[in-house]
């Protein structure tokens, strides 16, 4: 029989009693007055159709075949294929009046994710990196920004820009292939464990030897490259600690919980997002792609909502049950919306003029819709909201000053959000 050493004893004990003490521990952490706020972004890559989700037009030809359903928020109706999210609407606020100018996927994605368009050689950081800069400590074991299955992004859409590599996202799950179930690739951090046959003591000795051998070289060549190397290595070492690595182990969750989120990459990604914010990660994004529905829009959107609905609704309920919803802001958005008019291929095309995002949880007054589009959905009629407005709103919700400045790579101070951005006060608690 294998000896029951300290490590095996702890592992066995954790498996036996984890179901009882982990929720209690999480509840205590969630109710800690010093607990910092976090943000989870549900990124809908490709541009989700507002008309078939959160701004239905059932009485107009542009509305398509989907019905509108009542929600837990009085007077707020959404499309029929999100019935579970409808039950969570008291915690959610729909902004139906986003109005932007970029209809190209790449440029629009950068605009929404950084608050800026490419200009003057400035390496703008993505919003998650900005939050990481404000909310992480150099000694934190877990990263400040985690991106789960960020498929379809170019490198600049995940870049920490002038903030440096320390605030780059930890990417979980591969970035290629389709958007199918777990068989398409596990949500894991590569090379997180030690190689077979290498003890922690031996690994520590190897790390000490490496640091000693590199010390003179790094000291004689200060700069971005060497700082990035040191930062990346130190982050990797901290992440390999057992306490940090366990955050990514979904096998600790009950089978019934995993099933409620959905046994697919997005559903399990939402579950992982909850585990990460529970452990203090301030910014997590989960990507659900496939929303570029130029063809066969209605079948595609119905299928996408079949994945989105249980995952998002369960995330909201799970955060609420664990005392985390009041300190976690949840944002649902893509890079733009889609045409209210239906094209000859039964699809909808790119449409930045008038579209929707959804905010919920911490810092947000749920149970409402803000802004309005016309009966045909073509124009914003009330309360237009820009990209800087949206990001300023998210900043205020999570307790970050959008006017704070960081020094850029061109030696020019840049605000977290452009000064033109005005928070949508109607949705802020």
Beta strands, then each sheet from edge to edge (+ up, - down):
strand 1: 38-44
strand 2: 68-70
strand 3: 77-79
strand 4: 92-98
strand 5: 145-148
strand 6: 170-172
strand 7: 283-288
strand 8: 328-333
strand 9: 337-338
strand 10: 350-351
strand 11: 355-361
strand 12: 368-370
strand 13: 372-373
strand 14: 380-382
strand 15: 405-407
strand 16: 413-415
sheet 1: 6+ 5+ 7+ 1+ 8+ 11- 4+ 12+
sheet 2: 2+ 3-
sheet 3: 9+ 10-
sheet 4: 13+ 14-
sheet 5: 15+ 16-
end
